[in-house]
Amino acid sequence: MEKKAELVEASIDNGGYKFKIDPQKLDDIEVIEALSDGKQNNLLPIIKGIIGDDEFANIKAYYVNKHGRMSITTDLTEVVEAIFKLFPKSQA
């Protein structure tokens, strides 16, 4: 039985918003494959699978409150970068 990972913190907007994720999800190809459902370029379900639907909704609300919308090219990219900055820390 695999031990439960300790959640790690990521931040976006220069630390203006912080969220926690399970680092084991960053380093498990089966998780990524299951979340992508075999489709190419299916980033949003993968991100939601890593951080959870509720946290994604919170992040989206954060950007909507700040900018009036959540941009794919800047805001979503910032979220992805924040998550994958943690990748080296995800070694189980």
ChimeraX attribute file (.defattr): number of C-alpha atoms within 10 A of each C-alpha:
attribute: neighborCount
match mode: 1-to-1
recipient: residues
	/A:1	3
	/A:2	5
	/A:3	6
	/A:4	9
	/A:5	14
	/A:6	13
	/A:7	13
	/A:8	14
	/A:9	14
	/A:10	18
	/A:11	17
	/A:12	19
	/A:13	13
	/A:14	9
	/A:15	9
	/A:16	8
	/A:17	13
	/A:18	13
	/A:19	19
	/A:20	16
	/A:21	19
	/A:22	16
	/A:23	24
	/A:24	18
	/A:25	18
	/A:26	20
	/A:27	16
	/A:28	11
	/A:29	10
	/A:30	10
	/A:31	16
	/A:32	19
	/A:33	12
	/A:34	13
	/A:35	19
	/A:36	18
	/A:37	12
	/A:38	10
	/A:39	10
	/A:40	7
	/A:41	9
	/A:42	12
	/A:43	15
	/A:44	15
	/A:45	17
	/A:46	19
	/A:47	20
	/A:48	15
	/A:49	17
	/A:50	22
	/A:51	19
	/A:52	14
	/A:53	13
	/A:54	10
	/A:55	15
	/A:56	18
	/A:57	11
	/A:58	13
	/A:59	21
	/A:60	17
	/A:61	15
	/A:62	17
	/A:63	17
	/A:64	13
	/A:65	11
	/A:66	10
	/A:67	11
	/A:68	10
	/A:69	13
	/A:70	17
	/A:71	14
	/A:72	11
	/A:73	8
	/A:74	9
	/A:75	18
	/A:76	19
	/A:77	13
	/A:78	17
	/A:79	20
	/A:80	14
	/A:81	15
	/A:82	19
	/A:83	23
	/A:84	15
	/A:85	13
	/A:86	16
	/A:87	15
	/A:88	10
	/A:89	13
	/A:90	19
	/A:91	11
	/A:92	11
